[in-house]
Amino acid sequence: MNTPALSVRHNHFLHRGATAIPRPRSITTSTSPFRVRMSLQENGPSVAVVGVTGAVGQEFLSVLSDRDFPYRSLKLLASKRSAGKSMKFEDRDYTVEELTEDSFEGIDIALFSAGGSISKKFGPLAAQKGTIVVDNSSAFRMDENVPLVIPEVNPEAMAHVKLGSGKGAIIANPNCSTIICLMAVTPLHRRAKVTV
């Protein structure tokens, strides 16, 4: 397994759905009969989406599909209230599972968008089990031990995170408006050679 898909592009999972662009979308993706889906691969990482029944969780799935993100398995996680629901993704039927402390066995990457309290409780548990957690909440943004990353701005902040190493980690991201702002400001900042 290689890391570029995670280290360079994970940010897009987090923010495309959080922007203010209204875009009605079903998680059932339309597939052209002439397009071969490359995302389901035996050598890809196992992926879990936490908060999958929410708007951002559904957008995670849409972006995974749009980008042909490679995965060997997909686990859909949500609250007890949503457990048992059926969802279709890339022409496959999945059953939403209840998020528990045992949900991350064998999971390589977990995309979290279920609120700060859920992230604080389950993010460290997932990381302890060797999962790389990409958290979309504010739970870890001010934690000096957790990299706050915009891949196009500071990918080096997560250089220690290696997919397939068996070592879990938590990666936080700023909110969507901060990311949009910094995407524009960072090149200007570098051009001006301002040091902080």
HELIX and SHEET records of a PDB file:
HELIX    1   1 PRO A    4  HIS A   15  1                                  12    
HELIX    2   2 ALA A   55  ASP A   66  1                                  12    
HELIX    3   3 GLY A  116  GLN A  128  1                                  13    
HELIX    4   4 PRO A  155  MET A  158  5                                   4    
HELIX    5   5 CYS A  176  ALA A  192  1                                  17    
SHEET    1   A 6 GLU A  97  GLU A  98  0                                        
SHEET    2   A 6 SER A  73  ALA A  78  1                                        
SHEET    3   A 6 SER A  46  VAL A  50  1                                        
SHEET    4   A 6 ILE A 109  PHE A 112  1                                        
SHEET    5   A 6 ILE A 132  ASP A 135  1                                        
SHEET    6   A 6 ALA A 169  ALA A 172  1                                        
SHEET    1   B 2 SER A  86  PHE A  89  0                                        
SHEET    2   B 2 ARG A  92  THR A  95 -1                                        
END                                                                             
